[in-house]
Amino acid sequence: MVKNIFDKIATRTRIGFLAAFFLLFLSYVLTFISTRKVVSQDYWMNHTNEVIHNLDNIVAFIAKGESAFRGYLISQDKSLLADYDESIRNTDSTFVKLKILTKDNRGQQKNLDTLHNLIDEKYLLIQNVLYNFFSAGKITPDILKGEKQGALKTKVIQEEITKMKNDESNLWNERSEKVTEYSGLIQALNILSLIVAVLLTIYSLVVYNKENKEKQLASKKAEEYERELQERVKQLSKLNTELIELRRLEKYVVTGRIARVIAHEVRNPLTNINLATEQLRSELEDNDSTGMLFSMISRNSERINQLVSDLLNSTRVTELTFVDASINQILDAAIELAHDRIELNHIKVIKKYDTNLCPVSVDIEKIKIAFLNIIVNAVEAMNEDGVLKISSENHDGHCLVRISDNGKGMTKSELDRLFEPYFTTKQKGNGLGLANSQNIILGHKGNITAESEFGKGTTFTITF
């Protein structure tokens, strides 16, 4: 369900952002194209201005040349002819520029051809007047007539140039209108982009808030599921521990029942053997050979009887005398009883007691024996310079005691048989110490468990 919610949010979010980014991209593309159009029109507007400027220059050059020509006629100053020649050159060079500038405008090219012819005619009239002036040496009616014709030709040239300028002005106005249109389009696109950006920001905030709420809700549900799972794991762990304890108790009860049956079945024939031995002793002659045999029978009968008694003691619920006592003090007393073994093996003891433990109702001597058996086993499982850790703590209203060593540890199969009577991993052990300790602790309605890792050590946990 949570995954479906996230999938829907992700899909809608992607669609929304893709649509917004597409609009922004389209807006930027149109803005780029419009800007290029504006730049292009601006170039052509400058081009038109340059054409008009050069047309004005032609008018100025012609006027300057004509003024120099008239000045020469009046003053006969030949330096004025240099100005006249310069105006011709300037007019020609400007005309070449105009040809280049208007090469993409066929109408203006034709107008330039017409203008060029008019200018040539104008300068030809001036040349004729100068020739007549040089021949006559004075101003004659023919010269004045030629000069008048030149003035008329200048007027025609000016009209032609004015026409061309008007055509360029019309082009400039058209391009100016296009620039205005594109500028308006760019402005509209910028406003649209701004609106899209604002909407995208608002949409992002809305999506973020919604997604954040969904994530918080999902996270809260996940935490609830995790807490529920942990609670279930705890319950299963508790049930598993209780099941292990029940199996251990069942095993303990079965072992006790078997021990009592064995004791009954062994002691009856053992009693008969002892009675028969005493009868034979009274009837047979007493000598060294028979005495040794009767002594052997009696000694082994007593050993068998003692073994049966030990087995019964390890599985029988003993009578306990309960008093309120400090577990920490009982642990110290058990450590003191094992002091010689600890010193002999150079074992380091690390104690970590909880000073806030409440007194526990126990049989002090019996619990001391249970602790001592575990401590002795731990010491014997370690080499010299081993570390024995003993701690106590208050855990959920229970008193926990942990006794840990860093000895050889046990395998899983050995750990499963740990509390069985006569099971031992020691060469000289009888296998009843831990069974007796378990019997004592169970008699106190307590619990004892062991954890071990082969080659790293063992930890016993006793709970009251």
C-alpha positions as a Markdown table, in Angstrom:
| # | Residue | x | y | z |
|---|---|---|---|---|
| 1 | Met | 0.0 | 0.0 | 0.0 |
| 2 | Val | 2.8 | 2.4 | 0.9 |
| 3 | Lys | 4.6 | 1.5 | -2.3 |
| 4 | Asn | 1.5 | 2.2 | -4.4 |
| 5 | Ile | 1.1 | 5.6 | -2.7 |
| 6 | Phe | 4.8 | 6.5 | -3.5 |
| 7 | Asp | 4.4 | 5.3 | -7.1 |
| 8 | Lys | 1.3 | 7.5 | -7.6 |
| 9 | Ile | 3.0 | 10.5 | -6.1 |
| 10 | Ala | 6.2 | 9.9 | -8.2 |
| 11 | Thr | 4.2 | 9.5 | -11.4 |
| 12 | Arg | 2.1 | 12.7 | -10.8 |
| 13 | Thr | 5.2 | 14.6 | -9.8 |
| 14 | Arg | 7.1 | 13.5 | -12.9 |
| 15 | Ile | 4.2 | 14.5 | -15.2 |
| 16 | Gly | 3.8 | 17.9 | -13.5 |
| 17 | Phe | 7.5 | 18.8 | -13.6 |
| 18 | Leu | 7.9 | 17.5 | -17.1 |
| 19 | Ala | 5.0 | 19.7 | -18.3 |
| 20 | Ala | 6.4 | 22.7 | -16.4 |
| 21 | Phe | 9.9 | 22.2 | -17.8 |
| 22 | Phe | 8.5 | 21.7 | -21.3 |
| 23 | Leu | 6.7 | 25.0 | -21.1 |
| 24 | Leu | 9.8 | 26.7 | -19.8 |
| 25 | Phe | 11.9 | 25.1 | -22.6 |
| 26 | Leu | 9.4 | 26.1 | -25.3 |
| 27 | Ser | 9.3 | 29.7 | -23.8 |
| 28 | Tyr | 13.1 | 29.9 | -23.9 |
| 29 | Val | 13.2 | 28.6 | -27.5 |
| 30 | Leu | 10.7 | 31.1 | -28.7 |
| 31 | Thr | 12.5 | 33.9 | -26.7 |
| 32 | Phe | 15.8 | 32.8 | -28.4 |
| 33 | Ile | 14.2 | 32.9 | -31.9 |
| 34 | Ser | 12.5 | 36.2 | -31.2 |
| 35 | Thr | 15.8 | 37.7 | -29.9 |
| 36 | Arg | 17.6 | 36.5 | -33.0 |
| 37 | Lys | 14.9 | 38.2 | -35.1 |
| 38 | Val | 15.2 | 41.4 | -33.2 |
| 39 | Val | 19.0 | 41.3 | -33.6 |
| 40 | Ser | 18.5 | 40.7 | -37.3 |
| 41 | Gln | 16.0 | 43.5 | -37.7 |
| 42 | Asp | 18.3 | 45.8 | -35.7 |
| 43 | Tyr | 21.1 | 45.0 | -38.1 |
| 44 | Trp | 19.0 | 45.9 | -41.1 |
| 45 | Met | 17.8 | 49.1 | -39.5 |
| 46 | Asn | 21.4 | 50.1 | -39.0 |
| 47 | His | 22.0 | 49.0 | -42.6 |
| 48 | Thr | 19.2 | 51.3 | -43.8 |
| 49 | Asn | 20.6 | 54.2 | -41.7 |
| 50 | Glu | 24.0 | 53.6 | -43.3 |
| 51 | Val | 22.5 | 53.7 | -46.8 |
| 52 | Ile | 20.6 | 56.9 | -46.0 |
| 53 | His | 23.8 | 58.4 | -44.5 |
| 54 | Asn | 25.8 | 57.6 | -47.7 |
| 55 | Leu | 23.1 | 59.1 | -49.9 |
| 56 | Asp | 23.3 | 62.3 | -47.8 |
| 57 | Asn | 27.1 | 62.1 | -48.3 |
| 58 | Ile | 26.7 | 62.0 | -52.1 |
| 59 | Val | 24.4 | 65.1 | -51.9 |
| 60 | Ala | 27.0 | 66.8 | -49.8 |
| 61 | Phe | 29.9 | 65.8 | -52.0 |
| 62 | Ile | 28.1 | 67.0 | -55.1 |
| 63 | Ala | 27.2 | 70.3 | -53.4 |
| 64 | Lys | 30.8 | 70.7 | -52.3 |
| 65 | Gly | 32.1 | 70.0 | -55.8 |
| 66 | Glu | 29.6 | 72.4 | -57.3 |
| 67 | Ser | 30.6 | 75.1 | -54.9 |
| 68 | Ala | 34.3 | 74.6 | -55.7 |
| 69 | Phe | 33.5 | 74.8 | -59.4 |
| 70 | Arg | 31.6 | 78.1 | -59.0 |
| 71 | Gly | 34.2 | 79.5 | -56.8 |
| 72 | Tyr | 36.8 | 78.8 | -59.4 |
| 73 | Leu | 34.7 | 80.5 | -62.1 |
| 74 | Ile | 34.4 | 83.6 | -59.9 |
| 75 | Ser | 37.9 | 83.8 | -58.5 |
| 76 | Gln | 39.9 | 81.6 | -60.9 |
| 77 | Asp | 41.6 | 80.1 | -57.9 |
| 78 | Lys | 42.9 | 76.7 | -59.2 |
| 79 | Ser | 43.1 | 75.3 | -55.6 |
| 80 | Leu | 39.4 | 75.1 | -55.7 |
| 81 | Leu | 39.6 | 72.7 | -58.6 |
| 82 | Ala | 41.5 | 70.3 | -56.2 |
| 83 | Asp | 38.4 | 70.4 | -53.9 |
| 84 | Tyr | 36.2 | 69.8 | -57.0 |
| 85 | Asp | 38.3 | 66.7 | -58.0 |
| 86 | Glu | 38.2 | 65.4 | -54.4 |
| 87 | Ser | 34.4 | 65.7 | -54.4 |
| 88 | Ile | 34.3 | 63.5 | -57.5 |
| 89 | Arg | 36.5 | 60.9 | -55.9 |
| 90 | Asn | 34.4 | 60.9 | -52.7 |
| 91 | Thr | 31.3 | 60.6 | -54.7 |
| 92 | Asp | 32.6 | 57.6 | -56.7 |
| 93 | Ser | 33.8 | 55.8 | -53.5 |
| 94 | Thr | 30.5 | 56.5 | -51.7 |
| 95 | Phe | 28.7 | 55.2 | -54.8 |
| 96 | Val | 30.7 | 51.9 | -54.6 |
| 97 | Lys | 29.7 | 51.6 | -50.9 |
| 98 | Leu | 26.1 | 52.0 | -51.8 |
| 99 | Lys | 26.3 | 49.4 | -54.5 |
| 100 | Ile | 27.6 | 46.9 | -51.9 |
| 101 | Leu | 25.1 | 47.9 | -49.3 |
| 102 | Thr | 22.1 | 47.5 | -51.6 |
| 103 | Lys | 23.2 | 44.4 | -53.4 |
| 104 | Asp | 20.2 | 42.4 | -51.9 |
| 105 | Asn | 17.8 | 45.2 | -53.0 |
| 106 | Arg | 17.2 | 45.0 | -56.8 |
| 107 | Gly | 15.0 | 48.1 | -56.8 |
| 108 | Gln | 17.6 | 50.3 | -55.1 |
| 109 | Gln | 20.3 | 48.8 | -57.5 |
| 110 | Lys | 18.2 | 50.2 | -60.4 |
| 111 | Asn | 17.8 | 53.5 | -58.7 |
| 112 | Leu | 21.6 | 53.6 | -58.1 |
| 113 | Asp | 22.2 | 53.0 | -61.8 |
| 114 | Thr | 19.8 | 55.9 | -62.6 |
| 115 | Leu | 21.5 | 58.1 | -60.0 |
| 116 | His | 24.9 | 57.2 | -61.4 |
| 117 | Asn | 23.9 | 58.3 | -64.9 |
| 118 | Leu | 22.5 | 61.5 | -63.5 |
| 119 | Ile | 25.8 | 62.2 | -61.6 |
| 120 | Asp | 27.8 | 61.4 | -64.7 |
| 121 | Glu | 25.7 | 63.8 | -66.7 |
| 122 | Lys | 26.1 | 66.4 | -64.0 |
| 123 | Tyr | 29.9 | 66.2 | -63.9 |
| 124 | Leu | 30.0 | 66.1 | -67.8 |
| 125 | Leu | 28.1 | 69.4 | -67.9 |
| 126 | Ile | 30.6 | 70.9 | -65.4 |
| 127 | Gln | 33.5 | 69.6 | -67.5 |
| 128 | Asn | 32.0 | 71.3 | -70.6 |
| 129 | Val | 31.6 | 74.5 | -68.7 |
| 130 | Leu | 35.2 | 74.4 | -67.5 |
| 131 | Tyr | 36.4 | 73.6 | -71.1 |
| 132 | Asn | 34.4 | 76.6 | -72.4 |
| 133 | Phe | 35.8 | 78.8 | -69.6 |
| 134 | Phe | 39.4 | 77.7 | -70.3 |
| 135 | Ser | 38.8 | 78.5 | -74.0 |
| 136 | Ala | 37.1 | 81.9 | -73.6 |
| 137 | Gly | 39.0 | 82.9 | -70.5 |
| 138 | Lys | 35.9 | 84.5 | -69.2 |
| 139 | Ile | 32.3 | 83.8 | -68.3 |
| 140 | Thr | 30.2 | 83.8 | -71.4 |
| 141 | Pro | 26.4 | 83.3 | -72.0 |
| 142 | Asp | 27.1 | 79.6 | -73.0 |
| 143 | Ile | 28.9 | 79.1 | -69.7 |
| 144 | Leu | 26.0 | 80.6 | -67.8 |
| 145 | Lys | 23.6 | 78.4 | -69.8 |
| 146 | Gly | 25.7 | 75.3 | -69.0 |
| 147 | Glu | 25.9 | 76.3 | -65.3 |
| 148 | Lys | 22.1 | 76.7 | -65.3 |
| 149 | Gln | 21.6 | 73.2 | -66.8 |
| 150 | Gly | 24.0 | 71.8 | -64.1 |
| 151 | Ala | 21.8 | 73.4 | -61.4 |
| 152 | Leu | 18.7 | 71.7 | -62.9 |
| 153 | Lys | 20.6 | 68.4 | -63.1 |
| 154 | Thr | 21.5 | 68.8 | -59.4 |
| 155 | Lys | 17.9 | 69.2 | -58.5 |
| 156 | Val | 17.0 | 66.0 | -60.4 |
| 157 | Ile | 19.8 | 64.2 | -58.6 |
| 158 | Gln | 18.5 | 65.5 | -55.2 |
| 159 | Glu | 15.0 | 64.3 | -56.1 |
| 160 | Glu | 16.3 | 60.9 | -57.1 |
| 161 | Ile | 18.3 | 60.7 | -53.9 |
| 162 | Thr | 15.2 | 61.9 | -51.9 |
| 163 | Lys | 13.2 | 59.1 | -53.5 |
| 164 | Met | 15.8 | 56.5 | -52.6 |
| 165 | Lys | 16.0 | 57.8 | -49.0 |
| 166 | Asn | 12.2 | 57.6 | -48.8 |
| 167 | Asp | 12.4 | 54.0 | -49.9 |
| 168 | Glu | 15.0 | 53.2 | -47.3 |
| 169 | Ser | 12.9 | 55.1 | -44.7 |
| 170 | Asn | 10.0 | 52.9 | -45.5 |
| 171 | Leu | 12.1 | 49.8 | -45.1 |
| 172 | Trp | 13.4 | 51.2 | -41.8 |
| 173 | Asn | 9.8 | 51.8 | -40.6 |
| 174 | Glu | 8.8 | 48.2 | -41.6 |
| 175 | Arg | 11.8 | 46.8 | -39.7 |
| 176 | Ser | 11.1 | 49.0 | -36.7 |
| 177 | Glu | 7.6 | 47.7 | -36.6 |
| 178 | Lys | 8.9 | 44.1 | -36.7 |
| 179 | Val | 11.4 | 44.9 | -33.9 |
| 180 | Thr | 8.5 | 46.3 | -31.9 |
| 181 | Glu | 6.4 | 43.2 | -32.5 |
| 182 | Tyr | 9.3 | 40.9 | -31.6 |
| 183 | Ser | 10.1 | 43.0 | -28.5 |
| 184 | Gly | 6.5 | 42.6 | -27.4 |
| 185 | Leu | 6.6 | 38.9 | -28.1 |
| 186 | Ile | 9.8 | 38.6 | -26.0 |
| 187 | Gln | 8.2 | 40.6 | -23.2 |
| 188 | Ala | 5.1 | 38.3 | -23.4 |
| 189 | Leu | 7.4 | 35.3 | -23.4 |
| 190 | Asn | 9.3 | 36.6 | -20.4 |
| 191 | Ile | 6.1 | 37.2 | -18.5 |
| 192 | Leu | 4.9 | 33.7 | -19.4 |
| 193 | Ser | 8.2 | 32.2 | -18.3 |
| 194 | Leu | 8.0 | 34.2 | -15.0 |
| 195 | Ile | 4.4 | 32.9 | -14.5 |
| 196 | Val | 5.5 | 29.3 | -15.3 |
| 197 | Ala | 8.5 | 29.6 | -12.9 |
| 198 | Val | 6.2 | 30.9 | -10.2 |
| 199 | Leu | 3.7 | 28.2 | -10.8 |
| 200 | Leu | 6.5 | 25.6 | -10.9 |
| 201 | Thr | 7.8 | 26.9 | -7.5 |
| 202 | Ile | 4.3 | 26.8 | -6.0 |
| 203 | Tyr | 3.8 | 23.3 | -7.5 |
| 204 | Ser | 7.1 | 22.2 | -6.1 |
| 205 | Leu | 6.2 | 23.4 | -2.7 |
| 206 | Val | 2.8 | 21.7 | -2.8 |
| 207 | Val | 4.3 | 18.5 | -4.1 |
| 208 | Tyr | 7.1 | 18.6 | -1.5 |
| 209 | Asn | 4.6 | 19.2 | 1.3 |
| 210 | Lys | 2.3 | 16.4 | 0.1 |
| 211 | Glu | 5.2 | 14.0 | -0.5 |
| 212 | Asn | 6.7 | 15.0 | 2.9 |
| 213 | Lys | 3.4 | 14.3 | 4.6 |
| 214 | Glu | 3.1 | 11.0 | 2.8 |
| 215 | Lys | 6.7 | 10.1 | 3.8 |
| 216 | Gln | 6.0 | 11.1 | 7.4 |
| 217 | Leu | 2.9 | 9.0 | 7.4 |
| 218 | Ala | 4.7 | 6.1 | 5.8 |
| 219 | Ser | 7.6 | 6.5 | 8.2 |
| 220 | Lys | 5.2 | 6.5 | 11.1 |
| 221 | Lys | 3.5 | 3.4 | 9.8 |
| 222 | Ala | 6.9 | 1.8 | 9.3 |
| 223 | Glu | 7.9 | 2.7 | 12.8 |
| 224 | Glu | 4.6 | 1.2 | 14.1 |
| 225 | Tyr | 5.2 | -2.0 | 12.1 |
| 226 | Glu | 8.8 | -2.1 | 13.4 |
| 227 | Arg | 7.6 | -1.7 | 17.0 |
| 228 | Glu | 4.9 | -4.3 | 16.4 |
| 229 | Leu | 7.5 | -6.6 | 14.9 |
| 230 | Gln | 9.9 | -6.1 | 17.7 |
| 231 | Glu | 7.1 | -6.8 | 20.2 |
| 232 | Arg | 6.3 | -10.0 | 18.3 |
| 233 | Val | 10.0 | -10.9 | 18.3 |
| 234 | Lys | 10.2 | -10.3 | 22.0 |
| 235 | Gln | 7.1 | -12.3 | 22.6 |
| 236 | Leu | 8.5 | -15.1 | 20.4 |
| 237 | Ser | 11.8 | -14.9 | 22.2 |
| 238 | Lys | 10.0 | -15.0 | 25.6 |
| 239 | Leu | 7.9 | -18.0 | 24.5 |
| 240 | Asn | 11.0 | -19.7 | 23.1 |
| 241 | Thr | 12.8 | -19.1 | 26.4 |
| 242 | Glu | 9.8 | -20.4 | 28.3 |
| 243 | Leu | 9.7 | -23.4 | 26.0 |
| 244 | Ile | 13.3 | -24.1 | 26.6 |
| 245 | Glu | 12.8 | -23.8 | 30.3 |
| 246 | Leu | 9.8 | -26.2 | 30.1 |
| 247 | Arg | 11.8 | -28.7 | 28.1 |
| 248 | Arg | 14.6 | -28.4 | 30.6 |
| 249 | Leu | 12.2 | -28.9 | 33.5 |
| 250 | Glu | 10.6 | -31.8 | 31.8 |
| 251 | Lys | 14.1 | -33.2 | 31.2 |
| 252 | Tyr | 14.9 | -32.6 | 34.8 |
| 253 | Val | 11.7 | -34.3 | 36.0 |
| 254 | Val | 12.3 | -37.2 | 33.7 |
| 255 | Thr | 15.9 | -37.5 | 34.9 |
| 256 | Gly | 14.7 | -37.4 | 38.5 |
| 257 | Arg | 12.1 | -40.1 | 37.8 |
| 258 | Ile | 14.7 | -42.3 | 36.1 |
| 259 | Ala | 17.2 | -41.7 | 38.9 |
| 260 | Arg | 14.6 | -42.8 | 41.5 |
| 261 | Val | 13.7 | -45.9 | 39.5 |
| 262 | Ile | 17.4 | -46.7 | 39.1 |
| 263 | Ala | 18.0 | -46.1 | 42.8 |
| 264 | His | 15.2 | -48.4 | 43.7 |
| 265 | Glu | 16.1 | -51.1 | 41.3 |
| 266 | Val | 19.8 | -50.9 | 42.2 |
| 267 | Arg | 19.5 | -50.7 | 46.0 |
| 268 | Asn | 17.2 | -53.8 | 46.3 |
| 269 | Pro | 19.7 | -56.2 | 44.8 |
| 270 | Leu | 22.5 | -54.3 | 46.4 |
| 271 | Thr | 20.8 | -55.0 | 49.8 |
| 272 | Asn | 20.5 | -58.6 | 49.0 |
| 273 | Ile | 24.2 | -58.7 | 48.0 |
| 274 | Asn | 25.2 | -57.2 | 51.3 |
| 275 | Leu | 23.0 | -59.6 | 53.3 |
| 276 | Ala | 24.4 | -62.6 | 51.4 |
| 277 | Thr | 27.9 | -61.4 | 51.9 |
| 278 | Glu | 27.3 | -61.1 | 55.7 |
| 279 | Gln | 25.8 | -64.6 | 55.7 |
| 280 | Leu | 28.7 | -66.1 | 53.8 |
| 281 | Arg | 31.2 | -64.2 | 56.1 |
| 282 | Ser | 29.5 | -65.9 | 59.2 |
| 283 | Glu | 29.5 | -69.4 | 57.6 |
| 284 | Leu | 33.0 | -69.4 | 56.0 |
| 285 | Glu | 36.3 | -69.7 | 57.8 |
| 286 | Asp | 37.9 | -66.3 | 58.2 |
| 287 | Asn | 41.3 | -66.1 | 56.4 |
| 288 | Asp | 43.3 | -63.5 | 54.5 |
| 289 | Ser | 41.9 | -64.6 | 51.1 |
| 290 | Thr | 38.2 | -64.6 | 52.0 |
| 291 | Gly | 38.6 | -61.4 | 54.1 |
| 292 | Met | 40.0 | -59.5 | 51.1 |
| 293 | Leu | 37.2 | -60.7 | 48.9 |
| 294 | Phe | 34.5 | -59.8 | 51.5 |
| 295 | Ser | 36.2 | -56.4 | 52.0 |
| 296 | Met | 36.2 | -55.8 | 48.2 |
| 297 | Ile | 32.5 | -56.6 | 47.9 |
| 298 | Ser | 31.6 | -54.4 | 50.9 |
| 299 | Arg | 33.7 | -51.4 | 49.6 |
| 300 | Asn | 32.2 | -51.5 | 46.1 |
| 301 | Ser | 28.7 | -52.0 | 47.5 |
| 302 | Glu | 29.2 | -48.8 | 49.5 |
| 303 | Arg | 30.5 | -47.0 | 46.4 |
| 304 | Ile | 27.5 | -48.0 | 44.3 |
| 305 | Asn | 25.2 | -46.9 | 47.2 |
| 306 | Gln | 27.0 | -43.5 | 47.4 |
| 307 | Leu | 26.7 | -43.0 | 43.6 |
| 308 | Val | 23.0 | -43.7 | 43.7 |
| 309 | Ser | 22.7 | -41.3 | 46.7 |
| 310 | Asp | 24.6 | -38.6 | 44.8 |
| 311 | Leu | 22.4 | -39.1 | 41.7 |
| 312 | Leu | 19.2 | -38.8 | 43.9 |
| 313 | Asn | 20.6 | -35.7 | 45.5 |
| 314 | Ser | 21.2 | -34.1 | 42.1 |
| 315 | Thr | 17.6 | -34.5 | 41.0 |
| 316 | Arg | 15.7 | -34.3 | 44.3 |
| 317 | Val | 14.0 | -31.1 | 45.4 |
| 318 | Thr | 15.8 | -30.4 | 48.6 |
| 319 | Glu | 14.4 | -28.6 | 51.6 |
| 320 | Leu | 15.4 | -24.9 | 51.6 |
| 321 | Thr | 15.5 | -22.3 | 54.3 |
| 322 | Phe | 14.7 | -19.0 | 52.8 |
| 323 | Val | 16.0 | -15.6 | 54.1 |
| 324 | Asp | 16.4 | -12.2 | 52.5 |
| 325 | Ala | 20.0 | -11.8 | 51.5 |
| 326 | Ser | 22.2 | -9.8 | 49.2 |
| 327 | Ile | 23.2 | -11.7 | 46.0 |
| 328 | Asn | 26.4 | -9.6 | 45.9 |
| 329 | Gln | 27.5 | -10.8 | 49.3 |
| 330 | Ile | 26.7 | -14.4 | 48.4 |
| 331 | Leu | 28.8 | -14.0 | 45.2 |
| 332 | Asp | 31.7 | -12.6 | 47.2 |
| 333 | Ala | 31.5 | -15.6 | 49.6 |
| 334 | Ala | 31.5 | -18.1 | 46.7 |
| 335 | Ile | 34.5 | -16.3 | 45.2 |
| 336 | Glu | 36.3 | -16.5 | 48.6 |
| 337 | Leu | 35.7 | -20.3 | 48.8 |
| 338 | Ala | 37.3 | -20.6 | 45.3 |
| 339 | His | 40.1 | -18.2 | 46.2 |
| 340 | Asp | 42.8 | -20.9 | 46.3 |
| 341 | Arg | 42.0 | -22.2 | 42.8 |
| 342 | Ile | 41.8 | -18.7 | 41.5 |
| 343 | Glu | 45.2 | -17.8 | 42.9 |
| 344 | Leu | 46.8 | -21.0 | 41.8 |
| 345 | Asn | 45.8 | -20.5 | 38.2 |
| 346 | His | 46.5 | -16.7 | 38.2 |
| 347 | Ile | 42.9 | -15.9 | 37.2 |
| 348 | Lys | 41.9 | -12.2 | 37.1 |
| 349 | Val | 38.5 | -11.6 | 38.6 |
| 350 | Ile | 36.5 | -8.6 | 37.3 |
| 351 | Lys | 33.4 | -7.8 | 39.4 |
| 352 | Lys | 30.6 | -5.5 | 38.3 |
| 353 | Tyr | 27.8 | -5.5 | 40.8 |
| 354 | Asp | 24.6 | -3.5 | 40.7 |
| 355 | Thr | 24.5 | -1.7 | 44.1 |
| 356 | Asn | 20.7 | -1.0 | 43.8 |
| 357 | Leu | 19.7 | -4.7 | 43.9 |
| 358 | Cys | 16.9 | -5.4 | 46.4 |
| 359 | Pro | 17.4 | -8.4 | 48.9 |
| 360 | Val | 16.4 | -11.7 | 47.4 |
| 361 | Ser | 14.7 | -14.5 | 49.3 |
| 362 | Val | 17.1 | -17.5 | 49.0 |
| 363 | Asp | 18.8 | -20.4 | 51.0 |
| 364 | Ile | 22.2 | -18.7 | 51.4 |
| 365 | Glu | 24.2 | -21.9 | 51.8 |
| 366 | Lys | 22.6 | -23.7 | 48.9 |
| 367 | Ile | 22.9 | -20.7 | 46.5 |
| 368 | Lys | 26.5 | -20.3 | 47.6 |
| 369 | Ile | 27.1 | -24.0 | 46.6 |
| 370 | Ala | 25.4 | -23.4 | 43.2 |
| 371 | Phe | 27.6 | -20.3 | 42.5 |
| 372 | Leu | 30.7 | -22.1 | 43.7 |
| 373 | Asn | 30.2 | -25.0 | 41.3 |
| 374 | Ile | 29.8 | -22.6 | 38.4 |
| 375 | Ile | 32.9 | -20.6 | 39.4 |
| 376 | Val | 35.0 | -23.7 | 39.9 |
| 377 | Asn | 34.0 | -25.0 | 36.4 |
| 378 | Ala | 34.9 | -21.6 | 34.9 |
| 379 | Val | 38.3 | -21.5 | 36.6 |
| 380 | Glu | 39.1 | -25.1 | 35.4 |
| 381 | Ala | 38.0 | -24.2 | 31.9 |
| 382 | Met | 40.6 | -21.5 | 31.6 |
| 383 | Asn | 44.4 | -21.6 | 31.2 |
| 384 | Glu | 46.6 | -19.5 | 33.4 |
| 385 | Asp | 46.1 | -15.7 | 33.3 |
| 386 | Gly | 42.4 | -16.2 | 32.3 |
| 387 | Val | 39.7 | -13.6 | 33.1 |
| 388 | Leu | 36.6 | -14.4 | 35.2 |
| 389 | Lys | 33.8 | -11.8 | 35.0 |
| 390 | Ile | 31.1 | -11.8 | 37.6 |
| 391 | Ser | 28.2 | -9.2 | 37.4 |
| 392 | Ser | 24.8 | -8.6 | 38.8 |
| 393 | Glu | 22.0 | -6.3 | 37.7 |
| 394 | Asn | 18.3 | -5.5 | 38.1 |
| 395 | His | 16.5 | -6.3 | 34.8 |
| 396 | Asp | 12.7 | -5.8 | 34.6 |
| 397 | Gly | 12.2 | -6.7 | 38.2 |
| 398 | His | 14.5 | -9.7 | 38.1 |
| 399 | Cys | 17.9 | -10.2 | 39.6 |
| 400 | Leu | 20.4 | -11.4 | 37.0 |
| 401 | Val | 23.8 | -12.9 | 37.8 |
| 402 | Arg | 26.3 | -13.5 | 35.0 |
| 403 | Ile | 29.5 | -15.6 | 35.4 |
| 404 | Ser | 31.7 | -15.5 | 32.3 |
| 405 | Asp | 35.1 | -17.0 | 31.4 |
| 406 | Asn | 37.3 | -16.8 | 28.4 |
| 407 | Gly | 38.2 | -20.5 | 28.5 |
| 408 | Lys | 38.0 | -23.2 | 25.9 |
| 409 | Gly | 34.2 | -23.0 | 25.6 |
| 410 | Met | 31.9 | -25.8 | 24.4 |
| 411 | Thr | 30.4 | -27.2 | 21.2 |
| 412 | Lys | 26.7 | -27.1 | 20.6 |
| 413 | Ser | 26.3 | -30.8 | 21.4 |
| 414 | Glu | 28.2 | -30.4 | 24.7 |
| 415 | Leu | 26.1 | -27.3 | 25.5 |
| 416 | Asp | 22.8 | -29.3 | 24.9 |
| 417 | Arg | 23.9 | -31.9 | 27.5 |
| 418 | Leu | 25.4 | -29.5 | 30.0 |
| 419 | Phe | 23.1 | -30.1 | 32.9 |
| 420 | Glu | 22.7 | -33.8 | 32.5 |
| 421 | Pro | 23.9 | -35.9 | 35.5 |
| 422 | Tyr | 27.3 | -37.6 | 35.0 |
| 423 | Phe | 28.0 | -35.6 | 31.8 |
| 424 | Thr | 31.3 | -33.8 | 32.0 |
| 425 | Thr | 34.1 | -32.6 | 29.7 |
| 426 | Lys | 36.7 | -32.8 | 32.5 |
| 427 | Gln | 38.9 | -35.7 | 32.9 |
| 428 | Lys | 38.4 | -36.1 | 36.7 |
| 429 | Gly | 34.8 | -34.7 | 37.0 |
| 430 | Asn | 31.8 | -36.7 | 38.0 |
| 431 | Gly | 29.3 | -34.6 | 36.1 |
| 432 | Leu | 27.1 | -33.8 | 39.1 |
| 433 | Gly | 28.2 | -30.3 | 40.0 |
| 434 | Leu | 26.2 | -28.3 | 37.4 |
| 435 | Ala | 23.2 | -30.7 | 37.7 |
| 436 | Asn | 23.2 | -30.0 | 41.5 |
| 437 | Ser | 23.5 | -26.2 | 40.8 |
| 438 | Gln | 20.5 | -26.4 | 38.4 |
| 439 | Asn | 18.6 | -28.4 | 41.1 |
| 440 | Ile | 19.3 | -25.7 | 43.7 |
| 441 | Ile | 18.4 | -22.8 | 41.4 |
| 442 | Leu | 15.2 | -24.5 | 40.1 |
| 443 | Gly | 14.3 | -25.1 | 43.7 |
| 444 | His | 14.4 | -21.3 | 44.2 |
| 445 | Lys | 12.0 | -20.9 | 41.2 |
| 446 | Gly | 14.9 | -19.4 | 39.4 |
| 447 | Asn | 16.4 | -20.1 | 36.0 |
| 448 | Ile | 19.9 | -20.9 | 34.7 |
| 449 | Thr | 21.0 | -20.7 | 31.1 |
| 450 | Ala | 24.4 | -21.0 | 29.4 |
| 451 | Glu | 25.9 | -19.5 | 26.2 |
| 452 | Ser | 29.2 | -20.7 | 24.9 |
| 453 | Glu | 31.4 | -20.4 | 21.8 |
| 454 | Phe | 34.0 | -22.9 | 21.2 |
| 455 | Gly | 37.5 | -21.5 | 21.8 |
| 456 | Lys | 36.2 | -18.2 | 23.2 |
| 457 | Gly | 34.5 | -19.0 | 26.5 |
| 458 | Thr | 31.2 | -19.6 | 28.3 |
| 459 | Thr | 28.7 | -17.4 | 30.1 |
| 460 | Phe | 26.2 | -18.6 | 32.7 |
| 461 | Thr | 23.1 | -16.4 | 33.4 |
| 462 | Ile | 21.2 | -17.1 | 36.6 |
| 463 | Thr | 17.8 | -15.3 | 37.1 |
| 464 | Phe | 15.9 | -14.9 | 40.4 |
